[in-house]
Amino acid sequence: MINFLKKIWKYILPVIKNKYILTIIFFIVWVTFFDNNNLLDRINNIGVLNQLHKDQEYYKEKITIDTKRLEELRTDKENLEKFAREQYLMKKKNEDIFIMVDGN
């Protein structure tokens, strides 16, 4: 075991004595863990960015669908009446509405 450690130390000691390699190692450790824009935060931000892109696509599709629906409501009076009756339970005078709920 001691011989093994001596062999490893024989290879590590020149690396530790080299100031350029120490500087590079210090820089890598600094950028990875301690910098304001460290690597760990960047990886997390990439995940957040991907989720935001998915949300953006969802809302673009929703806007497209709602825009088409709004245009239908603006142009067709029958669709407007149907929408008002279904969504807001509006009714005409002297009209009763019965809501049927399936009771499973």
C-alpha positions in Angstrom: 0.0 0.0 0.0 2.8 2.4 0.9 4.6 1.6 -2.4 1.4 2.4 -4.3 1.1 5.8 -2.6 4.7 6.5 -3.3 4.1 5.8 -7.0 1.1 8.1 -7.1 2.9 10.8 -5.2 5.8 10.5 -7.7 3.4 11.5 -10.5 1.4 14.1 -8.5 4.3 16.0 -7.0 5.5 17.5 -10.4 2.0 18.5 -11.2 1.6 20.3 -7.9 4.9 22.1 -8.3 4.0 23.4 -11.8 2.5 26.8 -11.3 0.7 26.8 -14.6 -1.1 23.6 -13.9 -2.1 24.8 -10.5 -3.4 28.0 -12.0 -5.5 26.1 -14.5 -6.9 23.8 -11.8 -7.7 26.8 -9.6 -9.5 28.5 -12.5 -11.5 25.4 -13.3 -12.6 25.0 -9.7 -13.4 28.7 -9.5 -15.5 28.7 -12.6 -17.3 25.5 -11.7 -18.3 26.3 -8.2 -17.6 29.9 -7.0 -18.2 32.3 -9.9 -21.4 34.3 -10.2 -22.2 32.4 -13.4 -20.9 29.1 -12.3 -21.3 25.9 -14.2 -23.9 24.4 -11.8 -26.1 27.5 -12.1 -25.8 27.5 -15.9 -26.9 23.9 -16.0 -29.9 24.7 -13.9 -30.7 27.8 -16.0 -30.6 25.7 -19.2 -33.3 23.5 -17.7 -35.4 26.5 -16.7 -34.9 28.0 -20.2 -36.1 24.7 -21.9 -39.2 24.8 -19.7 -39.9 28.4 -20.6 -39.6 27.5 -24.3 -42.2 24.8 -23.8 -44.5 27.2 -22.0 -44.0 29.7 -24.8 -45.1 27.2 -27.5 -48.1 26.2 -25.4 -49.2 29.8 -25.0 -48.7 30.5 -28.7 -50.9 27.6 -29.6 -53.5 28.7 -27.1 -53.5 32.2 -28.5 -54.0 30.9 -32.0 -56.9 28.7 -30.9 -58.5 31.6 -28.9 -58.0 34.0 -31.7 -59.9 31.7 -34.1 -62.6 31.2 -31.5 -62.9 35.0 -30.9 -63.2 35.6 -34.7 -65.9 33.0 -34.9 -67.8 34.7 -32.1 -67.5 38.1 -33.7 -68.8 37.0 -37.1 -71.5 34.5 -36.3 -74.4 35.5 -34.0 -75.5 31.9 -33.5 -72.0 30.9 -32.2 -72.1 33.9 -29.9 -75.4 32.9 -28.4 -74.3 29.3 -28.0 -71.1 30.4 -26.3 -73.0 32.7 -23.9 -75.5 29.9 -23.0 -72.8 27.3 -22.4 -70.2 29.3 -20.7 -72.2 31.8 -18.7 -75.5 30.0 -18.4 -77.4 32.9 -20.0 -81.0 32.5 -21.0 -83.7 34.3 -22.8 -86.7 35.8 -20.9 -89.4 33.2 -19.9 -86.9 30.4 -20.5 -85.9 27.7 -17.9 -82.6 26.0 -18.1 -82.0 22.5 -16.7 -78.5 21.3 -16.2 -78.1 17.5 -16.5 -75.3 16.1 -14.5 -74.3 12.5 -15.0 -74.2 11.0 -11.4 -71.8 8.1 -11.7 
